Amino acid sequence: MDFLRPASWEEALAAKAEHPTAVPIAGGTDVMVEINFGRRRPEYLLDLNRVGELYEWETGERSVRLGASVPYSAIMRSLRAELPGLALAAHTVASPQIRNRGGVGGNLGTASPAGDAHPALLAAGAEVEVASAARGTRLIPIDAFYTGVKRNALRPDELIRAVHVRTADGPQQFSKVGTRNAMVIAVCAFGLALHPRTRTVRTGIGSAAPTPVRAEAAEEFLNAALEEGGFWDNAKTVTPSAARRFADLCAAACDPIDDVRGTARYRRYAIGVLARRTLAWTWESYRGTRRTTEGAA
């Protein structure tokens, strides 16, 4: 196994173009596990640790451009206000040591349905910035990024450069079911984001289908219910019947399997519970914000 160590982004793209089968490694929290257990033996490893720009982020008016290697610990520490859902998901990742090494780019590159960042990125409405030496840069909507079990939309000569995540304009939540409180792969996970600016709701489901998915039918139902009931304006409590229907539709969006962490039946049930709880939490937070705003006025 050869080890490639580019010193710049341009050198990294050139190396990937010359060796399309090279496996990128930055935090190494996924890749090294596969290598150590003999599940993977790539001909080339492409070490991105010296590419400084991958560890940088920029906060704009409507979005955050998050370098692919920005560690989870930095997201938790510095971007909790802008990216609350992703910060909550980052808090559940493994251990402090891994949160100091791993980043969102690794989660996206591995594309495991159990990756903790995926539900939050889906709910927030992210775009993945990728590049190649031959074709330049393109943005892939997060909905189109996952193409199968541990497969993504990257071309052989492309690398993930950054993730563009909409700055939160409303409450966001992330919940995860695991067999213990730390160092655990999700049995299932759920992300929810309210977008008052567009009066829409987005979801993200992890570890309950072959790829991370959104519960689009549930979103459409809740968007219509909130609009028809004037809830965005009157900030009343969402009715129990609407919350139950939303939860049922989220559970129906799953296509889970039985494995050592949990059964398909349990995963589907748990997603419904998480959907109902996160809706209650986010909506109550939105109601509190509305009351504060009206009181100030």
Backbone as CSV, one residue per row, in Angstrom:
resi,resn,N_x,N_y,N_z,CA_x,CA_y,CA_z,C_x,C_y,C_z
1,MET,0.854,-1.188,0.000,0.000,0.000,0.000,0.887,1.235,0.000
2,ASP,0.727,2.089,-1.031,1.493,3.326,-1.123,0.752,4.465,-0.441
3,PHE,1.518,5.410,0.115,0.979,6.511,0.909,1.299,7.802,0.188
4,LEU,0.272,8.528,-0.284,0.443,9.781,-0.990,0.163,10.929,-0.028
5,ARG,1.065,11.948,0.012,0.917,13.043,0.977,0.992,14.397,0.280
6,PRO,-0.081,14.837,-0.383,-0.062,16.164,-1.018,0.001,17.263,0.024
7,ALA,0.621,18.382,-0.356,0.763,19.519,0.555,-0.254,20.615,0.272
8,SER,-1.017,20.476,-0.805,-2.000,21.500,-1.164,-3.200,20.824,-1.817
9,TRP,-4.275,21.594,-1.962,-5.476,21.058,-2.601,-5.203,20.706,-4.062
10,GLU,-4.446,21.524,-4.745,-4.116,21.250,-6.150,-3.329,19.949,-6.272
11,GLU,-2.373,19.738,-5.363,-1.609,18.485,-5.392,-2.503,17.294,-5.078
12,ALA,-3.462,17.485,-4.203,-4.384,16.396,-3.860,-5.225,16.003,-5.065
13,LEU,-5.735,17.000,-5.797,-6.533,16.695,-6.988,-5.685,16.020,-8.062
14,ALA,-4.454,16.475,-8.217,-3.563,15.862,-9.201,-3.282,14.408,-8.833
15,ALA,-3.074,14.132,-7.564,-2.814,12.766,-7.119,-4.035,11.878,-7.326
16,LYS,-5.212,12.413,-7.061,-6.435,11.643,-7.257,-6.685,11.376,-8.731
17,ALA,-6.347,12.334,-9.585,-6.493,12.137,-11.031,-5.544,11.057,-11.541
18,GLU,-4.328,11.043,-10.990,-3.342,10.045,-11.415,-3.657,8.670,-10.843
19,HIS,-4.242,8.638,-9.640,-4.560,7.369,-8.981,-6.031,7.383,-8.542
20,PRO,-6.974,7.164,-9.468,-8.402,7.265,-9.142,-8.855,6.298,-8.046
21,THR,-8.138,5.202,-7.847,-8.537,4.242,-6.811,-8.002,4.613,-5.429
22,ALA,-7.225,5.679,-5.337,-6.669,6.092,-4.044,-7.797,6.436,-3.068
23,VAL,-7.673,5.957,-1.851,-8.687,6.194,-0.823,-8.261,7.395,0.014
24,PRO,-9.070,8.458,0.047,-8.713,9.635,0.864,-8.757,9.295,2.351
25,ILE,-7.844,9.872,3.106,-7.840,9.702,4.553,-7.478,11.032,5.195
26,ALA,-8.299,11.449,6.156,-8.030,12.686,6.907,-8.077,12.336,8.387
27,GLY,-9.286,12.289,8.959,-9.395,11.836,10.346,-9.031,10.366,10.487
28,GLY,-9.410,9.580,9.487,-9.067,8.154,9.483,-9.925,7.309,10.396
29,THR,-10.975,7.890,10.990,-11.749,7.151,11.987,-12.604,6.047,11.367
30,ASP,-12.894,6.131,10.071,-13.599,5.053,9.367,-12.626,4.175,8.591
31,VAL,-11.737,4.806,7.831,-10.836,4.062,6.941,-9.920,3.126,7.717
32,MET,-9.332,3.610,8.801,-8.380,2.782,9.536,-9.045,1.570,10.193
33,VAL,-10.298,1.726,10.580,-11.018,0.575,11.140,-11.146,-0.519,10.086
34,GLU,-11.520,-0.139,8.869,-11.680,-1.127,7.799,-10.349,-1.786,7.443
35,ILE,-9.282,-0.992,7.430,-7.965,-1.553,7.119,-7.503,-2.483,8.233
36,ASN,-7.666,-2.062,9.471,-7.204,-2.876,10.605,-7.938,-4.203,10.708
37,PHE,-9.203,-4.225,10.295,-9.982,-5.462,10.350,-9.902,-6.264,9.057
38,GLY,-9.074,-5.811,8.123,-8.873,-6.544,6.886,-10.028,-6.475,5.917
39,ARG,-10.927,-5.500,6.096,-12.070,-5.376,5.198,-11.712,-4.601,3.935
40,ARG,-10.571,-3.926,3.978,-10.175,-3.086,2.856,-8.665,-3.070,2.774
41,ARG,-8.134,-3.145,1.562,-6.689,-3.048,1.369,-6.424,-2.259,0.100
42,PRO,-6.562,-0.908,0.184,-6.396,-0.102,-1.024,-4.943,-0.089,-1.503
43,GLU,-4.792,0.097,-2.795,-3.441,0.185,-3.363,-2.767,1.484,-2.939
44,TYR,-3.573,2.554,-2.819,-3.037,3.860,-2.426,-3.919,4.475,-1.340
45,LEU,-3.275,5.113,-0.360,-3.961,5.978,0.595,-3.561,7.420,0.293
46,LEU,-4.564,8.305,0.215,-4.314,9.701,-0.099,-4.510,10.522,1.181
47,ASP,-3.411,10.869,1.820,-3.441,11.584,3.096,-3.704,13.071,2.855
48,LEU,-4.827,13.570,3.403,-5.221,14.970,3.196,-4.929,15.855,4.398
49,ASN,-4.199,15.356,5.366,-3.997,16.095,6.607,-3.192,17.384,6.441
50,ARG,-2.387,17.469,5.387,-1.587,18.680,5.195,-2.323,19.740,4.371
51,VAL,-3.534,19.446,3.916,-4.308,20.403,3.116,-5.094,21.285,4.079
52,GLY,-4.503,22.425,4.428,-5.035,23.261,5.489,-6.434,23.788,5.251
53,GLU,-6.787,24.083,3.991,-8.087,24.700,3.729,-9.251,23.773,4.066
54,LEU,-9.004,22.480,4.148,-10.067,21.541,4.488,-10.483,21.656,5.951
55,TYR,-9.698,22.363,6.753,-9.995,22.541,8.177,-10.601,23.919,8.472
56,GLU,-10.973,24.651,7.432,-11.495,26.006,7.595,-12.990,26.049,7.319
57,TRP,-13.673,27.043,7.896,-15.078,27.260,7.583,-15.336,28.745,7.426
58,GLU,-16.400,29.059,6.672,-16.809,30.446,6.434,-18.300,30.546,6.721
59,THR,-18.683,31.547,7.508,-20.089,31.758,7.833,-20.624,32.918,7.023
60,GLY,-21.585,32.633,6.130,-22.219,33.668,5.327,-23.577,34.036,5.878
61,GLU,-24.287,34.878,5.144,-25.593,35.347,5.602,-26.604,34.209,5.617
62,ARG,-26.543,33.317,4.632,-27.550,32.264,4.513,-26.988,30.858,4.672
63,SER,-25.668,30.692,4.684,-25.117,29.340,4.775,-23.721,29.360,5.379
64,VAL,-23.295,28.193,5.808,-21.940,27.980,6.307,-21.230,27.059,5.327
65,ARG,-20.040,27.474,4.896,-19.215,26.590,4.064,-18.239,25.895,5.001
66,LEU,-18.450,24.609,5.182,-17.725,23.831,6.178,-16.699,22.948,5.476
67,GLY,-15.402,23.199,5.716,-14.365,22.370,5.130,-14.551,20.909,5.483
68,ALA,-14.191,20.027,4.562,-14.468,18.607,4.728,-13.831,18.009,5.976
69,SER,-12.717,18.575,6.443,-12.000,18.005,7.584,-12.195,18.774,8.881
70,VAL,-13.091,19.756,8.905,-13.375,20.459,10.165,-13.855,19.421,11.180
71,PRO,-13.186,19.269,12.315,-13.566,18.210,13.254,-14.900,18.485,13.934
72,TYR,-15.539,17.410,14.348,-16.826,17.530,15.028,-16.726,18.415,16.268
73,SER,-15.614,18.335,16.965,-15.453,19.139,18.176,-15.516,20.634,17.869
74,ALA,-14.999,21.044,16.704,-15.063,22.462,16.316,-16.489,22.871,15.979
75,ILE,-17.242,21.980,15.357,-18.646,22.269,15.055,-19.421,22.473,16.351
76,MET,-19.180,21.588,17.319,-19.849,21.701,18.620,-19.488,23.004,19.323
77,ARG,-18.229,23.385,19.212,-17.714,24.537,19.969,-18.066,25.867,19.306
78,SER,-18.003,25.921,17.978,-18.042,27.216,17.298,-19.243,27.440,16.389
79,LEU,-20.005,26.393,16.074,-21.088,26.557,15.096,-22.434,26.089,15.622
80,ARG,-22.558,26.053,16.936,-23.809,25.575,17.535,-24.995,26.478,17.174
81,ALA,-24.777,27.769,17.087,-25.878,28.689,16.760,-26.263,28.592,15.294
82,GLU,-25.271,28.515,14.421,-25.548,28.482,12.983,-26.045,27.119,12.517
83,LEU,-25.497,26.041,13.084,-25.822,24.684,12.644,-26.213,23.832,13.853
84,PRO,-27.331,24.147,14.510,-27.667,23.449,15.752,-27.917,21.958,15.585
85,GLY,-28.568,21.559,14.495,-28.822,20.140,14.278,-27.539,19.360,14.094
86,LEU,-26.619,19.900,13.298,-25.345,19.232,13.073,-24.505,19.218,14.345
87,ALA,-24.574,20.276,15.140,-23.834,20.319,16.404,-24.351,19.251,17.367
88,LEU,-25.666,19.058,17.410,-26.233,18.007,18.261,-25.793,16.634,17.776
89,ALA,-25.798,16.433,16.468,-25.339,15.150,15.919,-23.864,14.928,16.233
90,ALA,-23.054,15.986,16.114,-21.624,15.878,16.402,-21.382,15.444,17.837
91,HIS,-22.230,15.912,18.733,-22.078,15.583,20.152,-22.242,14.095,20.409
92,THR,-22.962,13.376,19.526,-23.206,11.942,19.730,-22.143,11.065,19.074
93,VAL,-21.220,11.668,18.342,-20.214,10.880,17.622,-19.203,10.280,18.593
94,ALA,-19.189,8.985,18.706,-18.134,8.217,19.358,-17.628,8.827,20.659
95,SER,-16.330,9.164,20.691,-15.649,9.638,21.900,-15.019,11.004,21.636
96,PRO,-14.565,11.704,22.700,-13.893,12.989,22.471,-12.699,12.880,21.538
97,GLN,-11.953,11.789,21.631,-10.788,11.631,20.761,-11.195,11.577,19.287
98,ILE,-12.259,10.830,19.003,-12.715,10.708,17.617,-13.367,12.005,17.145
99,ARG,-14.072,12.695,18.043,-14.671,13.972,17.659,-13.600,15.017,17.352
100,ASN,-12.422,14.874,17.918,-11.310,15.778,17.616,-10.618,15.437,16.301
101,ARG,-10.864,14.247,15.759,-10.214,13.815,14.515,-11.185,13.770,13.335
102,GLY,-12.366,13.196,13.575,-13.298,12.965,12.479,-14.012,14.225,12.028
103,GLY,-14.449,14.222,10.757,-15.181,15.351,10.200,-16.292,14.892,9.294
104,VAL,-17.113,15.841,8.867,-18.276,15.534,8.043,-17.866,14.947,6.695
105,GLY,-16.737,15.396,6.158,-16.282,14.864,4.875,-16.071,13.360,4.913
106,GLY,-15.561,12.857,6.037,-15.381,11.420,6.175,-16.691,10.674,6.208
107,ASN,-17.680,11.227,6.930,-19.015,10.621,6.956,-19.599,10.539,5.550
108,LEU,-19.446,11.619,4.792,-19.988,11.648,3.440,-19.240,10.696,2.510
109,GLY,-17.915,10.651,2.646,-17.141,9.762,1.791,-17.462,8.305,2.034
110,THR,-17.615,7.937,3.301,-17.967,6.553,3.634,-19.407,6.246,3.247
111,ALA,-20.296,7.230,3.410,-21.708,7.121,3.026,-22.418,5.958,3.709
112,SER,-21.995,5.628,4.916,-22.710,4.597,5.676,-24.078,5.127,6.076
113,PRO,-25.121,4.315,5.958,-26.444,4.793,6.380,-26.511,5.130,7.861
114,ALA,-25.544,4.637,8.646,-25.523,4.886,10.087,-24.689,6.108,10.465
115,GLY,-24.115,6.813,9.512,-23.310,7.993,9.816,-24.125,9.047,10.550
116,ASP,-23.593,9.586,11.631,-24.362,10.496,12.476,-24.664,11.835,11.812
117,ALA,-23.824,12.300,10.905,-24.028,13.620,10.308,-25.154,13.638,9.287
118,HIS,-25.463,12.499,8.683,-26.378,12.488,7.538,-27.778,13.018,7.845
119,PRO,-28.456,12.575,8.912,-29.807,13.102,9.159,-29.835,14.622,9.323
120,ALA,-28.834,15.162,10.006,-28.788,16.614,10.206,-28.546,17.351,8.895
121,LEU,-27.691,16.803,8.041,-27.417,17.442,6.751,-28.646,17.396,5.847
122,LEU,-29.367,16.278,5.860,-30.594,16.175,5.077,-31.642,17.162,5.565
123,ALA,-31.809,17.240,6.887,-32.826,18.128,7.449,-32.495,19.598,7.196
124,ALA,-31.220,19.938,7.235,-30.811,21.329,7.038,-30.841,21.747,5.578
125,GLY,-30.730,20.766,4.671,-30.691,21.079,3.253,-29.304,21.501,2.809
126,ALA,-28.368,20.549,2.815,-26.970,20.848,2.512,-26.648,20.571,1.047
127,GLU,-25.498,21.066,0.633,-24.924,20.745,-0.669,-23.468,20.350,-0.457
128,VAL,-23.026,19.349,-1.193,-21.661,18.843,-1.060,-20.814,19.406,-2.200
129,GLU,-19.743,20.108,-1.847,-18.832,20.680,-2.838,-17.726,19.677,-3.140
130,VAL,-17.672,19.238,-4.387,-16.649,18.274,-4.796,-15.880,18.854,-5.980
131,ALA,-14.685,18.325,-6.216,-13.849,18.870,-7.287,-12.977,17.781,-7.885
132,SER,-12.588,18.008,-9.121,-11.611,17.157,-9.801,-10.659,18.054,-10.572
133,ALA,-9.471,17.537,-10.875,-8.484,18.324,-11.616,-8.958,18.606,-13.029
134,ALA,-9.730,17.686,-13.612,-10.126,17.824,-15.013,-11.372,18.681,-15.198
135,ARG,-12.348,18.545,-14.296,-13.649,19.190,-14.512,-13.937,20.347,-13.563
136,GLY,-13.081,20.592,-12.594,-13.319,21.683,-11.669,-14.293,21.307,-10.561
137,THR,-15.035,22.307,-10.083,-15.869,22.153,-8.892,-17.341,22.043,-9.264
138,ARG,-18.073,21.219,-8.517,-19.524,21.158,-8.662,-20.163,20.961,-7.286
139,LEU,-21.435,21.355,-7.175,-22.201,21.193,-5.951,-23.235,20.100,-6.157
140,ILE,-23.280,19.145,-5.228,-24.244,18.049,-5.292,-25.255,18.239,-4.168
141,PRO,-26.542,18.403,-4.488,-27.544,18.486,-3.420,-27.486,17.236,-2.551
142,ILE,-27.649,17.417,-1.248,-27.518,16.290,-0.334,-28.511,15.178,-0.666
143,ASP,-29.684,15.535,-1.186,-30.683,14.525,-1.536,-30.199,13.601,-2.647
144,ALA,-29.284,14.085,-3.479,-28.799,13.285,-4.608,-27.440,12.650,-4.328
145,PHE,-26.893,12.873,-3.143,-25.519,12.434,-2.878,-25.425,10.935,-2.580
146,TYR,-26.404,10.396,-1.857,-26.350,8.986,-1.458,-26.985,8.130,-2.554
147,THR,-26.215,7.200,-3.098,-26.701,6.409,-4.238,-26.906,4.938,-3.912
148,GLY,-26.500,4.469,-2.754,-26.652,3.076,-2.359,-25.949,2.839,-1.047
149,VAL,-25.954,1.579,-0.598,-25.301,1.250,0.659,-23.807,1.555,0.554
150,LYS,-23.352,2.531,1.330,-21.956,2.971,1.326,-21.492,3.382,-0.065
151,ARG,-22.408,3.965,-0.840,-22.057,4.494,-2.163,-22.561,5.925,-2.268
152,ASN,-21.793,6.731,-3.009,-22.180,8.134,-3.172,-21.968,8.586,-4.604
153,ALA,-22.284,9.853,-4.876,-22.285,10.375,-6.234,-20.922,10.865,-6.701
154,LEU,-19.871,10.656,-5.918,-18.529,11.072,-6.336,-18.063,10.291,-7.558
155,ARG,-17.413,10.999,-8.486,-16.748,10.336,-9.608,-15.360,9.887,-9.156
156,PRO,-14.764,8.928,-9.875,-13.495,8.349,-9.402,-12.379,9.360,-9.146
157,ASP,-12.357,10.467,-9.891,-11.259,11.429,-9.730,-11.650,12.622,-8.856
158,GLU,-12.774,12.549,-8.158,-13.244,13.679,-7.364,-12.956,13.490,-5.879
159,LEU,-12.783,14.634,-5.197,-12.618,14.674,-3.749,-13.642,15.641,-3.158
160,ILE,-14.053,15.375,-1.927,-14.962,16.278,-1.220,-14.143,17.430,-0.655
161,ARG,-14.532,18.638,-1.002,-13.802,19.821,-0.545,-14.484,20.495,0.649
162,ALA,-15.822,20.568,0.602,-16.560,21.267,1.651,-18.019,20.860,1.605
163,VAL,-18.749,21.275,2.620,-20.200,21.097,2.667,-20.812,22.468,2.927
164,HIS,-21.805,22.825,2.119,-22.523,24.081,2.295,-23.831,23.760,3.011
165,VAL,-23.996,24.295,4.218,-25.170,24.005,5.032,-25.908,25.301,5.314
166,ARG,-27.210,25.297,5.061,-28.003,26.492,5.325,-27.918,26.878,6.804
167,THR,-27.707,28.160,7.050,-27.719,28.652,8.423,-29.134,28.511,8.986
168,ALA,-29.241,28.004,10.183,-30.553,27.754,10.783,-31.350,29.043,10.902
169,ASP,-32.601,29.014,10.422,-33.513,30.135,10.633,-34.664,29.718,11.541
170,GLY,-34.541,28.532,12.134,-35.527,28.029,13.068,-34.925,26.899,13.885
171,PRO,-35.673,26.344,14.826,-35.157,25.278,15.688,-34.831,23.998,14.899
172,GLN,-33.827,23.289,15.369,-33.435,22.002,14.792,-33.173,21.023,15.929
173,GLN,-33.384,19.734,15.618,-33.136,18.697,16.615,-32.520,17.473,15.960
174,PHE,-31.836,16.686,16.778,-31.271,15.410,16.342,-31.396,14.429,17.503
175,SER,-31.877,13.231,17.211,-31.979,12.186,18.225,-31.453,10.879,17.662
176,LYS,-30.875,10.095,18.533,-30.223,8.849,18.112,-30.511,7.757,19.134
177,VAL,-30.814,6.571,18.654,-30.983,5.414,19.518,-29.738,4.545,19.377
178,GLY,-29.130,4.214,20.520,-27.956,3.340,20.513,-28.014,2.367,21.668
179,THR,-27.182,1.362,21.610,-27.185,0.343,22.662,-26.481,0.797,23.926
180,ARG,-25.815,1.963,23.848,-25.197,2.572,25.023,-25.046,4.059,24.730
181,ASN,-24.520,4.822,25.678,-24.514,6.275,25.560,-23.340,6.843,24.760
182,ALA,-22.284,6.085,24.560,-21.104,6.593,23.848,-20.447,5.470,23.063
183,MET,-19.599,5.857,22.094,-18.869,4.879,21.292,-19.821,3.838,20.695
184,VAL,-20.876,4.319,20.065,-21.903,3.403,19.580,-22.340,3.796,18.168
185,ILE,-22.543,2.787,17.328,-23.142,3.001,16.012,-24.652,3.073,16.197
186,ALA,-25.297,4.014,15.527,-26.721,4.233,15.728,-27.547,3.011,15.344
187,VAL,-28.491,2.640,16.212,-29.535,1.695,15.827,-30.444,2.388,14.819
188,CYS,-30.760,3.638,15.103,-31.446,4.515,14.155,-31.272,5.946,14.647
189,ALA,-31.499,6.909,13.770,-31.332,8.316,14.126,-32.300,9.152,13.321
190,PHE,-32.631,10.331,13.865,-33.618,11.185,13.208,-33.241,12.646,13.397
191,GLY,-33.309,13.400,12.316,-33.063,14.829,12.360,-34.276,15.595,11.857
192,LEU,-34.540,16.742,12.459,-35.686,17.566,12.073,-35.275,19.035,12.117
193,ALA,-35.654,19.773,11.100,-35.351,21.206,11.044,-36.586,21.974,10.607
194,LEU,-36.933,23.004,11.360,-37.991,23.929,10.967,-37.359,25.081,10.195
195,HIS,-37.989,25.443,9.082,-37.494,26.540,8.249,-38.595,27.594,8.125
196,PRO,-38.744,28.442,9.149,-39.819,29.446,9.125,-39.749,30.392,7.929
197,ARG,-38.541,30.643,7.433,-38.401,31.570,6.313,-39.191,31.085,5.100
198,THR,-39.177,29.779,4.861,-39.919,29.203,3.740,-41.168,28.465,4.193
199,ARG,-41.411,28.469,5.492,-42.553,27.765,6.085,-42.571,26.296,5.670
200,THR,-41.442,25.667,5.851,-41.306,24.252,5.521,-40.590,23.516,6.646
201,VAL,-40.740,22.211,6.610,-40.083,21.308,7.552,-39.310,20.287,6.742
202,ARG,-38.096,19.958,7.188,-37.304,18.915,6.538,-36.876,17.899,7.582
203,THR,-36.739,16.661,7.130,-36.371,15.557,8.009,-35.125,14.858,7.486
204,GLY,-34.543,14.017,8.324,-33.449,13.142,7.919,-33.493,11.883,8.768
205,ILE,-33.379,10.734,8.130,-33.433,9.447,8.832,-32.130,8.708,8.577
206,GLY,-31.534,8.175,9.645,-30.302,7.415,9.522,-30.444,6.012,10.071
207,SER,-29.718,5.081,9.492,-29.629,3.700,9.957,-30.978,2.995,9.973
208,ALA,-31.853,3.368,9.050,-33.164,2.718,8.963,-33.581,2.498,7.512
209,ALA,-32.610,2.532,6.606,-32.832,2.307,5.181,-31.460,2.062,4.553
210,PRO,-31.406,1.593,3.300,-30.099,1.357,2.671,-29.228,2.606,2.566
211,THR,-29.860,3.775,2.517,-29.133,5.046,2.514,-29.805,5.981,3.512
212,PRO,-29.141,7.040,3.928,-29.845,8.092,4.671,-30.964,8.651,3.789
213,VAL,-32.141,8.878,4.369,-33.292,9.309,3.580,-34.069,10.398,4.303
214,ARG,-34.879,11.111,3.537,-35.865,12.021,4.099,-37.233,11.343,4.106
215,ALA,-38.072,11.736,5.039,-39.461,11.273,5.076,-40.302,12.305,4.333
216,GLU,-40.280,12.242,3.014,-40.873,13.306,2.212,-42.391,13.364,2.353
217,ALA,-43.051,12.212,2.438,-44.506,12.221,2.610,-44.879,12.857,3.953
218,ALA,-44.076,12.577,4.977,-44.322,13.172,6.295,-44.117,14.686,6.240
219,GLU,-43.086,15.127,5.534,-42.844,16.562,5.394,-44.009,17.244,4.683
220,GLU,-44.484,16.635,3.587,-45.586,17.225,2.830,-46.841,17.323,3.685
221,PHE,-47.111,16.265,4.452,-48.283,16.292,5.326,-48.168,17.412,6.356
222,LEU,-47.027,17.489,7.034,-46.872,18.482,8.096,-46.839,19.891,7.533
223,ASN,-46.193,20.081,6.393,-46.187,21.411,5.768,-47.611,21.883,5.491
224,ALA,-48.431,20.975,4.956,-49.818,21.336,4.651,-50.609,21.601,5.928
225,ALA,-50.410,20.749,6.951,-51.155,20.913,8.206,-50.800,22.224,8.887
226,LEU,-49.522,22.573,8.903,-49.101,23.820,9.542,-49.628,25.034,8.792
227,GLU,-49.633,24.956,7.466,-50.099,26.074,6.655,-51.616,26.236,6.768
228,GLU,-52.333,25.135,6.659,-53.797,25.210,6.697,-54.295,25.681,8.071
229,GLY,-53.605,25.281,9.128,-54.023,25.678,10.466,-53.478,27.022,10.907
230,GLY,-52.698,27.666,10.053,-52.118,28.958,10.401,-51.112,28.884,11.541
231,PHE,-50.506,27.708,11.730,-49.643,27.497,12.892,-48.379,28.353,12.854
232,TRP,-47.855,28.631,11.659,-46.644,29.454,11.597,-46.909,30.854,12.152
233,ASP,-48.162,31.334,12.025,-48.508,32.670,12.497,-49.035,32.664,13.927
234,ASN,-49.926,31.700,14.239,-50.518,31.718,15.573,-49.698,30.974,16.621
235,ALA,-48.719,30.175,16.153,-47.798,29.453,17.045,-48.538,28.605,18.085
236,LYS,-49.677,28.073,17.687,-50.384,27.167,18.582,-49.697,25.810,18.617
237,THR,-50.002,25.024,19.624,-49.442,23.677,19.745,-49.967,22.800,18.610
238,VAL,-49.081,22.045,17.994,-49.488,21.109,16.953,-50.420,20.068,17.567
239,THR,-51.509,19.789,16.903,-52.500,18.865,17.458,-51.917,17.463,17.606
240,PRO,-52.341,16.702,18.617,-51.844,15.332,18.795,-52.091,14.442,17.577
241,SER,-53.222,14.634,16.917,-53.520,13.802,15.741,-52.539,14.090,14.607
242,ALA,-52.175,15.370,14.427,-51.207,15.718,13.383,-49.828,15.179,13.731
243,ALA,-49.451,15.265,15.004,-48.148,14.737,15.428,-48.086,13.230,15.226
244,ARG,-49.169,12.525,15.548,-49.190,11.069,15.356,-49.082,10.712,13.883
245,ARG,-49.814,11.429,13.051,-49.767,11.145,11.613,-48.371,11.413,11.059
246,PHE,-47.766,12.490,11.482,-46.400,12.792,11.060,-45.457,11.664,11.461
247,ALA,-45.562,11.194,12.706,-44.710,10.117,13.191,-44.931,8.836,12.395
248,ASP,-46.192,8.518,12.101,-46.501,7.305,11.336,-45.897,7.371,9.932
249,LEU,-45.978,8.539,9.318,-45.429,8.691,7.967,-43.901,8.626,7.978
250,CYS,-43.273,9.132,9.034,-41.813,9.002,9.160,-41.418,7.535,9.293
251,ALA,-42.163,6.793,10.105,-41.875,5.368,10.265,-42.062,4.633,8.944
252,ALA,-43.068,5.032,8.173,-43.334,4.377,6.891,-42.247,4.655,5.856
253,ALA,-41.495,5.748,6.046,-40.418,6.081,5.106,-39.207,5.177,5.267
254,CYS,-39.163,4.401,6.344,-38.011,3.540,6.617,-38.070,2.262,5.767
255,ASP,-36.909,1.719,5.517,-36.785,0.408,4.873,-35.651,-0.329,5.577
256,PRO,-35.847,-0.658,6.857,-34.743,-1.153,7.691,-34.487,-2.644,7.531
257,ILE,-33.404,-3.097,8.154,-33.032,-4.508,8.170,-32.891,-4.976,9.612
258,ASP,-32.884,-6.298,9.792,-32.496,-6.885,11.073,-30.983,-7.034,11.092
259,ASP,-30.333,-6.615,12.162,-28.913,-6.887,12.326,-28.603,-6.988,13.809
260,VAL,-27.314,-7.031,14.141,-26.932,-7.253,15.539,-27.331,-6.093,16.446
261,ARG,-27.578,-4.899,15.882,-27.918,-3.748,16.705,-29.414,-3.624,16.962
262,GLY,-30.241,-4.199,16.098,-31.677,-4.067,16.289,-32.453,-4.696,15.154
263,THR,-33.722,-4.919,15.380,-34.577,-5.513,14.355,-35.183,-4.416,13.477
264,ALA,-35.637,-4.815,12.308,-36.304,-3.872,11.419,-37.563,-3.313,12.075
265,ARG,-38.315,-4.177,12.747,-39.541,-3.733,13.407,-39.245,-2.674,14.474
266,TYR,-38.204,-2.908,15.261,-37.856,-1.939,16.304,-37.411,-0.620,15.690
267,ARG,-36.599,-0.680,14.652,-36.115,0.551,14.025,-37.283,1.392,13.513
268,ARG,-38.233,0.746,12.856,-39.374,1.488,12.331,-40.177,2.134,13.470
269,TYR,-40.383,1.377,14.534,-41.105,1.909,15.695,-40.336,3.071,16.318
270,ALA,-39.032,2.908,16.497,-38.219,3.931,17.154,-38.181,5.220,16.345
271,ILE,-38.128,5.131,15.019,-38.141,6.345,14.199,-39.437,7.111,14.413
272,GLY,-40.554,6.410,14.542,-41.812,7.078,14.823,-41.779,7.816,16.148
273,VAL,-41.201,7.186,17.167,-41.083,7.820,18.478,-40.177,9.053,18.394
274,LEU,-39.023,8.910,17.738,-38.103,10.045,17.614,-38.737,11.194,16.834
275,ALA,-39.491,10.868,15.800,-40.143,11.902,14.998,-41.142,12.688,15.838
276,ARG,-41.930,11.983,16.627,-42.928,12.662,17.454,-42.259,13.538,18.512
277,ARG,-41.192,13.018,19.125,-40.504,13.783,20.172,-39.800,15.011,19.607
278,THR,-39.077,14.835,18.516,-38.339,15.972,17.964,-39.291,17.043,17.441
279,LEU,-40.445,16.639,16.906,-41.436,17.620,16.487,-41.915,18.428,17.698
280,ALA,-42.199,17.753,18.800,-42.646,18.455,20.011,-41.576,19.427,20.498
281,TRP,-40.313,18.998,20.506,-39.230,19.850,20.996,-39.014,21.066,20.103
282,THR,-38.949,20.830,18.791,-38.670,21.942,17.886,-39.836,22.917,17.840
283,TRP,-41.058,22.390,17.841,-42.201,23.295,17.741,-42.365,24.116,19.015
284,GLU,-42.118,23.506,20.164,-42.196,24.256,21.418,-41.137,25.356,21.438
285,SER,-39.962,25.060,20.911,-38.911,26.073,20.818,-39.343,27.208,19.891
286,TYR,-39.966,26.851,18.755,-40.460,27.872,17.827,-41.524,28.739,18.488
287,ARG,-42.429,28.123,19.222,-43.488,28.861,19.919,-42.875,29.844,20.925
288,GLY,-41.825,29.383,21.634,-41.169,30.264,22.587,-40.535,31.466,21.917
289,THR,-39.931,31.237,20.750,-39.322,32.331,19.991,-40.373,33.324,19.539
290,ARG,-41.513,32.802,19.068,-42.596,33.671,18.612,-43.138,34.524,19.762
291,ARG,-43.327,33.901,20.935,-43.844,34.644,22.082,-42.872,35.752,22.497
292,THR,-41.578,35.436,22.453,-40.556,36.429,22.814,-40.567,37.589,21.831
293,THR,-40.696,37.284,20.546,-40.706,38.312,19.505,-41.929,39.205,19.637
294,GLU,-43.091,38.578,19.852,-44.327,39.357,19.978,-44.298,40.215,21.246
295,GLY,-43.703,39.663,22.323,-43.616,40.428,23.559,-42.729,41.654,23.404
296,ALA,-41.632,41.486,22.650,-40.717,42.610,22.426,-41.364,43.691,21.578
297,ALA,-42.235,43.245,20.645,-42.908,44.202,19.776,-43.971,44.991,20.553
